[in-house]
């Protein structure tokens, strides 16, 4: 019987020298290993429940803090270009592949899902045989004030590091009150997004939906049907663009974080079945 997962910390250097922290929940004789990439404002420590659930299913998990997040270097919620995040993803996945035996399965959530899709499309995950995206942030389900959009477009060019509130309502993440409160009180969670990050993400999301038919490896899409933060229609469009390579699971009643919501065991079983099929 598997014992409780214990996290250890590690560090990897991205292409431009930025130091990134990651957490590892290893498992002896793991059948597969996940390389998890979080979303905006998030960090690797919030994937402990995922790691524990997958450990019980015979799998190990590593999760990274992207630049500007968690304990990694960088201004909170900022990138100079989207390529910095795809370089971070590629560097992290390569490190996990170097440390583990067997198949490594990259997994990206929310903004990290877009980063994962961009990294795949850029050909930077050369050893990956398949991957997973959870609630990929391809379309927002919240209204961004037009003044903020206009300001963001201007300041992305003039003052790209200008940071604004990201307007994430913790209540949209999960139906479990304890998860919501833990997010609100977590000192490693932040609520910032720079003007350059916003425009780079928006451009990347459009590019993913335009070019998803060029993805050549299988991937699983998980989306909460009741997600009030990210529009699940974006996941449907992604699947429609790449129907031969993708498998879509719309999760009834789920909010933005299916791994931290009611019914999460069903989601973990979906992942395990997809991997073992």
DOTIZA-719781 format. One record per residue: y negated, z negated, x of N, C-alpha, C, CB in turn. Coordinates in steps of 0.02 Angstrom, whole numbers, plus 50000, padded with zeros to 5 digits. Glycine has a CB too. Layout:
residues N
NODE,n.v,n.w,n.u,ca.v,ca.w,ca.u,c.v,c.w,c.u,cb.v,cb.w,cb.u
NODE,Y,Z,X,Y,Z,X,Y,Z,X,Y,Z,X
...
END
This chain:
residues 277
NODE,n.v,n.w,n.u,ca.v,ca.w,ca.u,c.v,c.w,c.u,cb.v,cb.w,cb.u
NODE,50060,50000,50042,50000,50000,50000,49938,50000,50044,50000,49939,49952
NODE,49888,50044,50029,49828,50050,50070,49784,49989,50062,49788,50114,50050
NODE,49759,49964,50119,49712,49909,50117,49642,49935,50105,49714,49868,50182
NODE,49595,49889,50091,49527,49909,50076,49495,49944,50136,49485,49848,50056
NODE,49458,49997,50122,49426,50036,50175,49371,49995,50208,49397,50101,50148
NODE,49368,49998,50275,49315,49965,50313,49276,50019,50349,49345,49912,50363
NODE,49210,50019,50341,49169,50071,50371,49152,50055,50443,49105,50080,50330
NODE,49151,50106,50484,49125,50101,50552,49070,50152,50559,49182,50112,50605
NODE,49023,50138,50604,48965,50183,50613,48975,50228,50674,48901,50142,50620
NODE,48947,50287,50669,48947,50333,50725,48881,50372,50726,49006,50382,50722
NODE,48873,50413,50776,48811,50452,50783,48827,50522,50808,48762,50416,50831
NODE,48792,50570,50782,48799,50639,50804,48728,50667,50815,48839,50682,50752
NODE,48721,50712,50863,48657,50743,50878,48655,50812,50847,48645,50746,50954
NODE,48603,50826,50808,48595,50892,50778,48570,50942,50830,48546,50888,50718
NODE,48563,51004,50809,48547,51058,50854,48482,51046,50893,48542,51123,50816
NODE,48431,51017,50859,48366,51007,50891,48359,50939,50925,48311,51014,50841
NODE,48414,50902,50930,48414,50838,50964,48404,50778,50918,48361,50838,51014
NODE,48394,50789,50854,48386,50734,50807,48451,50695,50801,48364,50760,50737
NODE,48447,50629,50807,48506,50586,50802,48520,50568,50730,48496,50522,50845
NODE,48581,50579,50709,48603,50567,50641,48658,50513,50641,48629,50632,50608
NODE,48650,50463,50599,48702,50413,50591,48752,50436,50539,48672,50345,50571
NODE,48815,50418,50549,48865,50429,50498,48909,50368,50491,48908,50492,50513
NODE,48941,50362,50433,48990,50309,50421,49059,50340,50413,48971,50267,50359
NODE,49109,50304,50437,49177,50328,50434,49222,50276,50401,49204,50346,50504
NODE,49258,50298,50350,49310,50257,50319,49376,50292,50335,49299,50250,50240
NODE,49405,50273,50391,49464,50308,50415,49527,50282,50380,49471,50301,50491
NODE,49579,50320,50387,49644,50300,50358,49699,50328,50402,49652,50325,50284
NODE,49746,50285,50421,49802,50308,50462,49842,50360,50424,49847,50249,50482
NODE,49857,50415,50458,49898,50469,50430,49866,50498,50366,49968,50443,50414
NODE,49800,50504,50367,49765,50534,50310,49788,50607,50301,49688,50531,50320
NODE,49800,50626,50239,49820,50694,50225,49762,50743,50231,49850,50699,50156
NODE,49702,50719,50213,49641,50759,50217,49583,50713,50233,49628,50799,50151
NODE,49528,50741,50258,49468,50702,50273,49408,50736,50243,49459,50693,50350
NODE,49367,50697,50208,49305,50723,50179,49247,50714,50227,49290,50689,50112
NODE,49202,50763,50229,49139,50758,50266,49084,50762,50214,49132,50815,50322
NODE,49056,50705,50195,49012,50700,50137,48938,50703,50157,49025,50635,50099
NODE,48900,50742,50119,48828,50750,50129,48793,50729,50066,48810,50824,50148
NODE,48749,50680,50071,48716,50649,50013,48657,50691,49987,48690,50579,50032
NODE,48624,50666,49935,48567,50699,49906,48501,50670,49928,48571,50697,49832
NODE,48447,50694,49898,48379,50673,49916,48369,50598,49904,48327,50713,49877
NODE,48342,50563,49954,48328,50492,49948,48388,50447,49956,48297,50479,49882
NODE,48446,50476,49964,48509,50440,49965,48530,50425,50036,48564,50481,49928
NODE,48589,50395,50045,48615,50382,50112,48690,50373,50109,48581,50321,50144
NODE,48721,50374,50167,48794,50374,50172,48827,50312,50143,48814,50381,50244
NODE,48794,50255,50147,48824,50193,50124,48840,50191,50051,48780,50137,50140
NODE,48808,50234,50011,48819,50234,49940,48884,50272,49921,48759,50266,49904
NODE,48921,50295,49971,48984,50330,49957,49045,50287,49973,48987,50394,49998
NODE,49034,50222,49976,49089,50176,49989,49142,50179,49933,49063,50105,49997
NODE,49119,50180,49870,49166,50182,49814,49207,50247,49816,49129,50177,49747
NODE,49174,50302,49832,49210,50365,49840,49263,50360,49895,49162,50423,49855
NODE,49242,50332,49952,49288,50326,50008,49348,50283,49992,49252,50298,50069
NODE,49336,50228,49957,49390,50183,49939,49439,50217,49890,49363,50118,49908
NODE,49411,50253,49842,49453,50288,49793,49496,50342,49826,49411,50319,49738
NODE,49466,50379,49872,49504,50432,49904,49553,50404,49956,49457,50482,49938
NODE,49536,50347,49985,49583,50314,50030,49648,50296,49994,49551,50251,50061
NODE,49640,50272,49932,49699,50255,49892,49741,50316,49875,49678,50221,49828
NODE,49710,50374,49882,49746,50437,49870,49767,50471,49935,49702,50485,49829
NODE,49765,50432,49989,49790,50456,50053,49741,50494,50096,49848,50499,50041
NODE,49676,50490,50080,49626,50530,50115,49572,50486,50148,49594,50579,50067
NODE,49543,50512,50202,49490,50477,50238,49422,50508,50220,49503,50480,50314
NODE,49369,50471,50235,49301,50495,50219,49253,50478,50275,49276,50464,50153
NODE,49212,50528,50293,49154,50518,50336,49093,50539,50294,49159,50560,50403
NODE,49037,50505,50302,48976,50522,50265,48917,50515,50312,48967,50478,50202
NODE,48871,50563,50310,48814,50566,50357,48750,50544,50323,48806,50637,50384
NODE,48703,50519,50363,48633,50512,50342,48596,50573,50370,48602,50444,50368
NODE,48575,50618,50326,48536,50675,50348,48469,50652,50378,48523,50724,50290
NODE,48438,50694,50417,48373,50676,50445,48324,50656,50390,48344,50735,50487
NODE,48284,50605,50404,48238,50581,50354,48269,50537,50301,48204,50637,50321
NODE,48330,50514,50314,48366,50474,50264,48407,50420,50299,48412,50519,50222
NODE,48420,50366,50261,48462,50312,50287,48438,50286,50354,48533,50336,50293
NODE,48484,50284,50402,48469,50258,50468,48457,50313,50520,48525,50213,50492
NODE,48454,50376,50497,48443,50431,50543,48369,50441,50558,48471,50496,50513
NODE,48356,50478,50611,48287,50491,50631,48253,50539,50582,48286,50520,50702
NODE,48188,50540,50584,48150,50589,50545,48107,50557,50492,48196,50638,50514
NODE,48052,50590,50475,48009,50567,50421,48047,50567,50355,47946,50612,50415
NODE,48038,50514,50317,48074,50508,50254,48059,50567,50207,48056,50442,50219
NODE,48113,50600,50186,48108,50654,50137,48074,50717,50162,48071,50630,50079
NODE,48078,50730,50228,48043,50789,50255,48089,50831,50299,47981,50768,50294
NODE,48082,50897,50294,48108,50944,50343,48054,50995,50358,48174,50979,50318
NODE,48053,51019,50420,48007,51073,50436,48033,51139,50407,47998,51080,50512
NODE,48099,51146,50406,48130,51205,50375,48198,51185,50349,48135,51263,50426
NODE,48224,51222,50300,48290,51207,50271,48344,51214,50324,48304,51254,50212
NODE,48332,51257,50374,48381,51266,50427,48396,51201,50463,48358,51319,50476
NODE,48348,51155,50465,48361,51091,50497,48417,51054,50460,48298,51048,50499
NODE,48416,51056,50394,48468,51023,50356,48535,51059,50364,48449,51018,50282
NODE,48535,51126,50364,48599,51161,50373,48626,51149,50443,48591,51237,50360
NODE,48582,51143,50493,48605,51124,50560,48634,51054,50561,48546,51129,50610
NODE,48601,51008,50525,48628,50940,50520,48697,50940,50489,48581,50895,50479
NODE,48705,50977,50435,48770,50980,50401,48823,51008,50447,48765,51023,50336
NODE,48807,51064,50480,48855,51096,50525,48874,51051,50583,48827,51162,50551
NODE,48824,51016,50612,48838,50971,50669,48882,50914,50647,48772,50944,50698
NODE,48868,50886,50589,48908,50830,50563,48980,50852,50549,48876,50802,50500
NODE,48989,50907,50513,49056,50930,50497,49095,50944,50560,49054,50992,50452
NODE,49063,50975,50610,49097,50989,50673,49118,50924,50707,49051,51029,50719
NODE,49077,50872,50703,49096,50808,50733,49157,50779,50698,49037,50758,50730
NODE,49158,50781,50632,49216,50755,50595,49278,50795,50614,49203,50759,50519
NODE,49272,50860,50619,49330,50902,50637,49355,50884,50707,49310,50976,50635
NODE,49310,50864,50751,49330,50847,50820,49365,50778,50824,49270,50847,50866
NODE,49354,50736,50773,49380,50668,50775,49444,50658,50735,49328,50621,50749
NODE,49461,50707,50693,49516,50697,50647,49568,50752,50653,49490,50694,50576
NODE,49628,50736,50631,49681,50786,50627,49686,50811,50556,49749,50757,50651
NODE,49711,50870,50547,49719,50896,50480,49655,50928,50454,49741,50842,50433
NODE,49656,50944,50390,49601,50981,50359,49541,50936,50344,49624,51015,50295
NODE,49482,50959,50362,49419,50926,50343,49388,50965,50285,49370,50921,50404
NODE,49371,50929,50231,49343,50961,50172,49271,50939,50165,49384,50943,50108
NODE,49222,50983,50178,49152,50965,50169,49136,50955,50095,49106,51019,50198
NODE,49094,50906,50080,49074,50891,50011,48999,50875,50010,49115,50832,49982
NODE,48962,50910,49968,48890,50898,49963,48870,50879,49892,48851,50960,49984
NODE,48828,50827,49886,48805,50804,49821,48731,50819,49812,48819,50729,49813
NODE,48713,50846,49753,48643,50856,49732,48606,50900,49783,48608,50788,49725
NODE,48552,50875,49814,48517,50914,49866,48566,50931,49922,48455,50876,49893
NODE,48611,50883,49936,48662,50896,49987,48710,50950,49966,48700,50832,50001
NODE,48719,50960,49901,48760,51015,49877,48728,51082,49892,48772,51008,49803
NODE,48662,51086,49883,48626,51148,49900,48630,51159,49975,48552,51145,49876
NODE,48620,51106,50014,48624,51112,50087,48694,51136,50108,48608,51045,50121
NODE,48746,51110,50075,48814,51131,50091,48824,51205,50075,48866,51089,50053
NODE,48802,51226,50017,48808,51296,49998,48769,51341,50046,48783,51307,49926
NODE,48710,51321,50066,48670,51359,50114,48705,51364,50181,48600,51328,50122
NODE,48736,51308,50202,48770,51307,50266,48830,51354,50266,48793,51236,50284
NODE,48866,51355,50210,48922,51402,50203,48898,51474,50206,48961,51388,50138
NODE,48846,51489,50168,48819,51557,50166,48791,51579,50233,48765,51562,50113
NODE,48768,51531,50273,48742,51547,50340,48797,51556,50391,48694,51493,50363
NODE,48860,51545,50372,48916,51554,50417,48922,51500,50469,48911,51619,50450
NODE,48895,51440,50454,48894,51386,50503,48954,51339,50498,48831,51346,50496
NODE,48997,51349,50448,49057,51307,50441,49118,51351,50453,49060,51273,50370
NODE,49128,51370,50514,49178,51421,50531,49250,51398,50522,49168,51443,50601
NODE,49261,51332,50524,49330,51308,50519,49347,51284,50448,49341,51251,50567
NODE,49298,51280,50405,49310,51255,50337,49351,51306,50297,49244,51240,50301
NODE,49403,51280,50264,49445,51323,50222,49425,51320,50149,49518,51304,50230
NODE,49388,51268,50130,49364,51258,50062,49313,51201,50064,49423,51243,50012
NODE,49278,51192,50008,49228,51138,50005,49215,51119,49933,49163,51160,50040
NODE,49176,51065,49924,49162,51037,49858,49086,51026,49852,49201,50970,49846
NODE,49059,51040,49793,48990,51020,49778,48990,50979,49713,48944,51083,49771
NODE,48951,50926,49714,48945,50881,49657,48873,50882,49632,48967,50809,49676
NODE,48863,50899,49569,48796,50902,49539,48747,50938,49585,48771,50832,49524
NODE,48763,50999,49608,48717,51033,49654,48649,51044,49623,48747,51100,49676
NODE,48597,51028,49661,48528,51029,49636,48500,51100,49636,48483,50982,49677
NODE,48528,51143,49594,48507,51212,49590,48452,51223,49538,48566,51256,49574
NODE,48451,51179,49488,48399,51182,49437,48383,51110,49416,48421,51225,49376
NODE,48319,51093,49413,48299,51026,49391,48305,51020,49316,48228,51010,49414
NODE,48321,50960,49293,48323,50945,49222,48266,50899,49202,48391,50913,49203
NODE,48218,50893,49248,48158,50855,49235,48098,50901,49245,48153,50791,49281
NODE,48045,50887,49212,47985,50929,49217,47940,50903,49273,47946,50931,49151
NODE,47928,50946,49322,47881,50929,49375,47812,50951,49353,47902,50962,49444
NODE,47763,50906,49352,47696,50925,49330,47670,50987,49367,47647,50867,49339
NODE,47638,51032,49332,47615,51094,49363,47566,51081,49419,47583,51139,49311
NODE,47526,51028,49412,47479,51014,49466,47516,50996,49530,47432,50957,49446
NODE,47574,50962,49522,47612,50943,49581,47646,51003,49613,47664,50889,49563
NODE,47670,51050,49571,47699,51112,49597,47647,51151,49636,47728,51154,49540
NODE,47588,51160,49606,47534,51199,49638,47512,51165,49702,47475,51207,49590
NODE,47504,51099,49698,47483,51062,49758,47536,51068,49812,47471,50988,49741
NODE,47599,51064,49793,47653,51069,49841,47654,51135,49877,47719,51057,49808
NODE,47643,51190,49840,47642,51256,49870,47586,51264,49922,47636,51310,49817
NODE,47528,51236,49905,47471,51240,49951,47481,51195,50011,47406,51221,49915
NODE,47500,51132,49998,47507,51085,50053,47567,51100,50097,47512,51014,50026
NODE,47618,51135,50071,47674,51154,50113,47651,51197,50171,47726,51192,50072
NODE,47599,51236,50159,47571,51278,50212,47520,51240,50255,47539,51340,50183
NODE,47478,51200,50222,47422,51169,50257,47439,51101,50286,47364,51162,50211
NODE,47473,51059,50246,47492,50992,50269,47564,50979,50248,47444,50937,50239
NODE,47611,51012,50283,47682,51011,50260,47714,50942,50258,47722,51055,50304
NODE,47686,50894,50294,47716,50828,50296,47689,50781,50241,47705,50796,50363
NODE,47643,50806,50201,47617,50765,50146,47675,50746,50099,47561,50802,50107
NODE,47685,50682,50090,47741,50658,50049,47716,50632,49982,47780,50603,50085
NODE,47754,50651,49929,47740,50628,49861,47802,50593,49834,47719,50688,49816
NODE,47793,50558,49779,47850,50526,49746,47897,50580,49719,47827,50479,49689
NODE,47963,50568,49725,48010,50619,49703,48028,50615,49628,48074,50615,49743
NODE,48001,50564,49593,48009,50558,49521,48081,50548,49498,47981,50619,49487
NODE,48124,50523,49542,48193,50510,49522,48196,50444,49483,48241,50508,49584
NODE,48219,50448,49422,48230,50389,49380,48301,50365,49392,48217,50404,49303
NODE,48308,50305,49421,48374,50279,49437,48420,50277,49376,48369,50210,49468
NODE,48391,50271,49317,48430,50268,49256,48466,50333,49239,48387,50249,49199
NODE,48447,50388,49273,48480,50452,49261,48542,50461,49305,48431,50509,49274
NODE,48554,50415,49351,48609,50423,49399,48676,50402,49371,48594,50384,49461
NODE,48678,50349,49332,48741,50320,49310,48731,50281,49245,48770,50274,49364
NODE,48785,50274,49207,48784,50233,49147,48806,50161,49162,48830,50263,49093
NODE,48818,50146,49225,48839,50079,49245,48777,50041,49268,48893,50081,49302
NODE,48755,49989,49232,48694,49953,49250,48692,49927,49321,48683,49896,49203
NODE,48749,49904,49347,48752,49877,49414,48738,49930,49467,48819,49844,49427
NODE,48760,49992,49454,48747,50047,49500,48673,50063,49501,48788,50110,49480
NODE,48642,50064,49442,48571,50079,49437,48529,50026,49473,48550,50083,49363
NODE,48546,49963,49462,48508,49909,49493,48518,49909,49569,48529,49841,49464
NODE,48578,49923,49591,48591,49925,49663,48551,49981,49696,48666,49935,49677
NODE,48545,50038,49663,48505,50093,49689,48432,50073,49695,48512,50155,49644
NODE,48406,50040,49642,48335,50021,49642,48319,49970,49697,48317,49992,49574
NODE,48367,49928,49714,48354,49875,49763,48378,49892,49833,48387,49811,49740
NODE,48407,49950,49843,48435,49970,49907,48379,49986,49957,48483,50030,49899
NODE,48373,49950,50012,48318,49963,50059,48324,50029,50096,48314,49908,50108
NODE,48383,50060,50096,48392,50124,50130,48380,50184,50084,48462,50128,50159
NODE,48373,50171,50019,48354,50224,49972,48278,50233,49974,48378,50207,49898
NODE,48254,50294,49974,48182,50305,49971,48165,50354,49915,48156,50332,50039
NODE,48102,50356,49897,48079,50396,49840,48027,50447,49861,48050,50351,49785
NODE,48036,50477,49920,47986,50522,49947,48013,50593,49953,47961,50498,50014
NODE,47970,50642,49945,47985,50712,49960,47921,50744,49985,48014,50749,49896
NODE,47925,50776,50042,47865,50809,50070,47855,50876,50035,47872,50818,50146
NODE,47794,50901,50040,47779,50965,50010,47822,51021,50041,47705,50982,50017
NODE,47834,51017,50105,47876,51068,50137,47949,51062,50114,47871,51063,50215
NODE,47974,51002,50109,48042,50993,50084,48050,51023,50015,48061,50918,50083
NODE,48001,51012,49971,48006,51038,49903,48009,51115,49903,47946,51015,49861
NODE,47964,51147,49940,47964,51220,49939,48025,51249,49974,47900,51247,49972
NODE,48048,51215,50027,48108,51239,50062,48170,51231,50016,48118,51200,50128
NODE,48175,51175,49981,48231,51166,49934,48229,51219,49879,48230,51096,49903
NODE,48170,51230,49850,48164,51278,49795,48185,51348,49817,48092,51279,49768
NODE,48164,51367,49876,48183,51433,49903,48258,51436,49916,48144,51448,49968
NODE,48286,51382,49943,48358,51381,49958,48400,51385,49894,48376,51317,49997
NODE,48379,51348,49842,48417,51349,49779,48417,51419,49749,48387,51299,49730
NODE,48361,51453,49751,48358,51522,49725,48403,51568,49766,48286,51548,49726
NODE,48403,51558,49832,48444,51600,49876,48518,51589,49862,48428,51585,49950
NODE,48538,51527,49852,48609,51512,49838,48631,51547,49774,48619,51435,49831
NODE,48592,51542,49721,48611,51574,49658,48611,51650,49664,48565,51552,49602
NODE,48569,51677,49707,48566,51750,49716,48625,51775,49757,48501,51770,49749
NODE,48650,51735,49804,48700,51760,49852,48767,51724,49848,48673,51753,49921
NODE,48778,51684,49796,48841,51646,49792,48903,51691,49790,48841,51602,49730
NODE,48895,51753,49767,48952,51798,49765,48976,51818,49835,48935,51860,49726
NODE,48939,51799,49887,48959,51814,49955,49000,51757,49987,48897,51826,49998
NODE,49009,51703,49950,49051,51649,49976,49124,51672,49975,49042,51583,49933
NODE,49158,51663,50031,49225,51691,50038,49281,51639,50038,49228,51730,50102
NODE,49264,51574,50033,49315,51522,50032,49312,51486,49965,49307,51473,50091
NODE,49368,51457,49943,49369,51422,49878,49324,51360,49879,49440,51403,49859
NODE,49295,51346,49821,49256,51285,49815,49259,51257,49744,49183,51297,49835
NODE,49254,51191,49740,49257,51153,49678,49186,51132,49659,49305,51092,49683
NODE,49168,51142,49596,49103,51121,49571,49114,51066,49519,49063,51181,49540
NODE,49083,51008,49530,49085,50952,49482,49015,50942,49454,49112,50887,49516
NODE,49008,50939,49388,48942,50932,49359,48946,50888,49297,48912,51000,49341
NODE,48901,50840,49293,48897,50797,49234,48864,50834,49176,48860,50733,49250
NODE,48899,50839,49120,48870,50876,49063,48809,50841,49035,48923,50884,49009
NODE,48803,50775,49047,48746,50737,49021,48696,50720,49076,48771,50674,48986
NODE,48698,50757,49130,48652,50746,49186,48580,50760,49164,48671,50790,49247
NODE,48538,50709,49166,48467,50716,49146,48421,50729,49205,48444,50654,49108
NODE,48449,50730,49265,48409,50742,49325,48415,50814,49349,48429,50694,49380
NODE,48477,50837,49356,48491,50906,49378,48525,50943,49320,48536,50907,49442
NODE,48498,51001,49304,48523,51040,49247,48593,51067,49263,48475,51097,49230
NODE,48644,51047,49224,48712,51073,49237,48717,51149,49227,48762,51038,49192
NODE,48667,51179,49196,48668,51252,49189,48667,51285,49258,48608,51276,49147
NODE,48638,51252,49307,48639,51280,49375,48710,51285,49402,48597,51237,49421
NODE,48752,51236,49387,48822,51239,49408,48859,51294,49371,48856,51171,49395
NODE,48843,51303,49307,48874,51357,49269,48854,51425,49298,48854,51353,49195
NODE,48791,51433,49317,48769,51495,49347,48803,51507,49414,48692,51495,49357
NODE,48811,51454,49453,48845,51460,49517,48916,51484,49508,48844,51392,49554
NODE,48951,51454,49460,49020,51475,49446,49023,51547,49422,49053,51429,49395
NODE,48976,51566,49379,48975,51634,49352,48962,51685,49406,48922,51640,49297
NODE,48924,51665,49457,48909,51711,49512,48968,51719,49560,48848,51686,49551
NODE,49011,51667,49564,49069,51669,49609,49132,51647,49572,49057,51625,49672
NODE,49151,51682,49519,49207,51658,49477,49275,51659,49511,49211,51699,49415
NODE,49285,51703,49560,49349,51707,49593,49359,51651,49644,49357,51774,49627
NODE,49305,51630,49675,49310,51579,49728,49301,51508,49702,49259,51592,49781
NODE,49266,51499,49645,49247,51432,49623,49289,51408,49563,49174,51431,49604
NODE,49297,51342,49560,49327,51308,49503,49275,51259,49477,49394,51271,49523
NODE,49257,51265,49414,49205,51223,49385,49236,51171,49338,49154,51266,49346
NODE,49216,51108,49348,49234,51054,49302,49169,51024,49274,49277,51000,49337
NODE,49155,51040,49211,49101,51006,49176,49128,50940,49149,49071,51051,49118
NODE,49095,50886,49166,49120,50819,49151,49083,50790,49091,49113,50773,49213
NODE,49115,50788,49033,49082,50764,48972,49054,50693,48980,49130,50767,48913
NODE,48992,50684,48959,48961,50618,48958,48937,50593,49025,49009,50570,48932
NODE,48955,50627,49080,48937,50601,49146,48864,50614,49161,48981,50633,49200
NODE,48835,50566,49199,48767,50572,49224,48769,50607,49292,48732,50502,49229
NODE,48717,50596,49332,48708,50635,49393,48758,50619,49448,48639,50624,49420
NODE,48782,50557,49451,48827,50536,49504,48897,50524,49476,48800,50473,49540
NODE,48939,50575,49472,49005,50566,49441,49050,50518,49480,49040,50632,49435
NODE,49036,50507,49544,49077,50461,49583,49057,50388,49570,49070,50476,49658
NODE,48998,50378,49541,48973,50311,49529,48960,50298,49454,48909,50299,49568
NODE,48993,50336,49411,48982,50331,49340,49046,50308,49305,48958,50399,49311
NODE,49040,50294,49241,49099,50278,49201,49148,50336,49204,49079,50262,49128
NODE,49211,50321,49207,49261,50374,49210,49270,50405,49278,49244,50427,49161
NODE,49249,50371,49331,49252,50400,49397,49324,50413,49420,49217,50355,49447
NODE,49371,50372,49397,49441,50382,49418,49466,50451,49398,49486,50328,49388
NODE,49445,50475,49340,49464,50542,49319,49436,50594,49367,49438,50556,49247
NODE,49375,50584,49390,49343,50631,49437,49382,50631,49503,49269,50612,49449
NODE,49400,50572,49527,49438,50568,49589,49506,50603,49582,49448,50495,49611
NODE,49536,50597,49524,49600,50631,49511,49591,50706,49510,49630,50607,49445
NODE,49535,50730,49482,49521,50802,49482,49517,50828,49553,49456,50817,49444
NODE,49482,50791,49596,49476,50812,49666,49544,50814,49700,49428,50764,49704
NODE,49582,50760,49690,49649,50756,49722,49694,50813,49699,49682,50688,49707
NODE,49693,50828,49634,49736,50882,49609,49714,50949,49638,49734,50885,49532
NODE,49648,50961,49641,49623,51024,49668,49644,51032,49741,49546,51027,49661
NODE,49641,50979,49778,49659,50982,49849,49734,50993,49857,49639,50917,49885
NODE,49774,50962,49816,49846,50964,49825,49880,51022,49789,49876,50900,49801
NODE,49842,51061,49753,49870,51119,49717,49878,51179,49765,49826,51138,49656
END
